[in-house]
């Protein structure tokens, strides 16, 4: 499904279903990285759980990037520390 018709969009990522039909009920995180369209499975069938998986994925990605003192977020850092 295109980004525009996704049930949830967060920044550069959105929820999508598998296009090959192997797991049509499982939601994926779709996004562009370095000009390529990439997919990561949420392992969730429920769209609400998939939204939470996308939020977690986005937070972890932001936590790995260099942050200024004004923009620093504590919660994503705690998730990485806990892992």
Helices and strands as residue ranges (DSSP letters): G 3-5, E 9-10, E 13-17, E 27-33, E 36-41, H 47-64, H 74-82
